[in-house]
């Protein structure tokens, strides 16, 4: 009987580990059919449609990790993003366009592959944190404010 229990435990443990690993990568990150306060499609969710690789209307963490381009300035004033911490789930971004934000700083240190950053709509941004060795082309806001760039070592998530 003990051998049967041990055999069952040895067979089930790897399946549980695989299920946990799969769940972590397939967890829904962004739901693309979200609506705004007026009942229309969410401008924020619309920014991520190119990240939905399997066309299921959801962006998983695994899909976010594969994205290379993210344009967050879609939707104008309806799309105000106050928390950019989700960008840490997009480590392979090459191009990023920042949307309308009240933030004065943005941390892009988890995006070491950036080659182009558009800050045109980041009117309040005064500081951008980049990963060491990341030297993207920067498109500055129209008002050409003084923006400070600092570089830090990449933090593993």
Secondary structure by P-SEA (a helix, b strand, c coil): caaaaaaaaaaaaaaaaaaaaaaaaaccccccccccccccccaaaaacccccccccccccaaaaaaccccccccccccccccccccccccccccbbbbcccccccccccccccccbbbccccccccbbbbcccccccccccccccbbbbbbbccccc
